Amino acid sequence: MKPALLILPCNPCVRLGDYSLCQNWRVVLKHVGHLVQSSLLDLAAVDSCKPGIVAWGEERRLTWCDRSPRWDTRYGKNPWLLELLTEAVTADLKKLATEYKLLASYVNVKAYKLALKTAAKTAKIELLDLGPPATNPLSYNKHAKELAETLKHHIKSRQH
């Protein structure tokens, strides 16, 4: 099994075929990039386009997409879309749980947080929610620096 997977929110750079070109992923990579480079951590995104969880690198197949995961204009107005997303995330988490010792998330999008929480509970899978505490970009950026130490601790504890 691989050590760990960190699930992040998708971003508009899906249209460019690389999530890491956008600010939210660059902020996280600044702090956990060394874990990725040392093969202790893989990254993925919850994405409205698939819908479900997309491994970093696979977003190049979604460059056609232009969907925003906004609560007020998409998921909050249409609970059926949230249910579809949750079902897809549940199926993806079940598969990923067989591949990784640790599944963690760092998501600041309301619909994605709800889908991940519900999916993990439904599938009886431990998903470590690492925040951020608020669903806004400031909180996301501010708390990203705590990720590396928290992830290292949890990865190390599962290596034995």
C-alpha positions in Angstrom: 0.0 0.0 0.0 1.0 3.6 -0.6 1.6 5.8 2.4 -0.9 8.6 2.0 -3.3 10.5 -0.2 -4.3 14.1 0.4 -7.6 15.2 -1.2 -7.8 18.9 -2.1 -10.5 20.9 -3.9 -10.4 21.1 -7.7 -9.8 24.5 -9.2 -10.2 26.4 -12.5 -6.8 25.2 -13.7 -8.5 21.9 -14.6 -9.1 23.7 -18.0 -5.3 23.9 -18.4 -4.9 20.3 -17.5 -3.0 20.8 -14.2 -4.5 21.7 -10.8 -1.1 22.7 -9.5 -1.1 25.8 -11.7 -3.7 27.5 -9.5 -3.0 29.3 -6.2 -4.9 26.9 -3.9 -2.7 23.9 -4.9 0.5 26.0 -5.1 0.0 27.0 -1.5 -0.4 23.4 -0.4 2.5 22.2 -2.5 4.7 24.9 -0.9 4.2 23.1 2.4 3.8 19.4 1.4 5.8 19.3 -1.8 8.7 17.5 -0.1 6.3 14.7 1.0 5.1 14.3 -2.6 8.7 14.3 -4.0 9.7 11.7 -1.4 6.7 9.5 -2.5 5.2 9.6 1.0 2.1 11.6 -0.3 0.0 11.6 -3.4 -2.5 14.3 -4.2 -6.0 14.2 -5.7 -9.0 16.5 -6.0 -12.7 16.3 -5.5 -14.0 17.6 -8.8 -17.4 18.5 -10.1 -16.4 17.6 -13.6 -15.9 13.9 -13.2 -17.7 14.0 -10.6 -15.7 12.4 -7.8 -12.0 12.2 -6.9 -9.4 12.8 -9.6 -5.8 11.8 -9.1 -3.3 14.6 -9.7 -2.2 14.2 -13.4 -5.6 12.8 -14.5 -7.2 16.2 -14.7 -5.6 16.6 -18.1 -8.6 14.6 -19.3 -11.0 17.2 -18.0 -9.9 20.3 -19.8 -13.3 20.7 -21.3 -14.8 21.4 -17.9 -16.1 24.7 -16.7 -18.1 23.8 -13.6 -18.0 25.8 -10.4 -18.7 23.9 -7.1 -20.4 27.0 -5.6 -23.0 26.2 -3.0 -25.2 29.2 -3.8 -25.5 28.5 -7.5 -25.1 24.8 -7.9 -25.2 22.3 -5.0 -27.3 24.3 -2.6 -30.0 24.8 -5.2 -30.0 21.2 -6.4 -29.6 18.5 -3.7 -29.7 15.9 -6.4 -26.3 17.1 -7.7 -24.9 16.9 -4.2 -26.3 13.3 -4.0 -24.6 12.4 -7.3 -21.3 13.9 -6.2 -21.5 12.0 -2.8 -22.2 8.7 -4.5 -19.3 9.2 -6.9 -17.0 10.2 -4.0 -18.1 7.2 -2.0 -17.2 4.8 -4.8 -13.9 6.5 -5.3 -13.1 6.4 -1.5 -13.8 2.7 -1.4 -11.3 2.1 -4.1 -8.7 4.5 -2.7 -9.0 2.9 0.8 -7.6 -0.3 -0.7 -4.6 1.6 -2.1 -3.5 3.9 0.7 -2.7 3.5 4.4 -4.0 7.1 5.1 -6.7 9.1 3.4 -6.8 12.8 4.4 -8.6 15.9 3.1 -7.9 19.6 3.1 -11.0 21.1 1.5 -12.6 24.5 1.8 -15.6 23.9 -0.5 -18.9 23.3 1.3 -20.3 20.7 -1.1 -17.0 18.9 -1.3 -16.6 18.8 2.5 -20.2 17.4 2.9 -19.7 14.8 0.1 -16.4 13.6 1.7 -17.8 13.4 5.2 -21.0 11.6 4.1 -19.0 9.3 1.8 -16.5 8.3 4.5 -19.3 7.6 7.0 -21.4 5.6 4.5 -18.4 3.6 3.4 -17.1 3.2 7.0 -13.7 4.6 5.9 -11.4 6.7 8.1 -10.9 10.0 6.4 -8.7 12.5 8.3 -10.2 16.0 7.9 -7.3 18.4 8.2 -9.4 21.5 7.6 -9.2 24.3 7.0 -11.5 25.6 9.8 -13.4 28.0 7.5 -14.5 27.7 3.9 -12.7 30.8 2.6 -9.4 31.3 0.8 -7.8 33.2 3.7 -8.4 30.3 6.1 -7.2 27.8 3.4 -4.0 29.7 2.9 -3.3 30.5 6.6 -3.7 26.9 7.7 -1.9 25.2 4.8 1.5 25.5 6.6 0.2 23.2 9.4 -0.4 20.4 6.9 3.1 19.2 6.5 3.7 18.4 10.2 0.3 16.9 10.7 0.6 14.7 7.6 4.1 13.6 8.6 2.9 12.6 12.0 0.0 10.6 10.7 2.1 9.0 7.9 4.7 8.0 10.4 2.2 6.5 12.8 0.8 4.3 10.1 4.1 3.0 8.9 4.5 0.5 11.7 
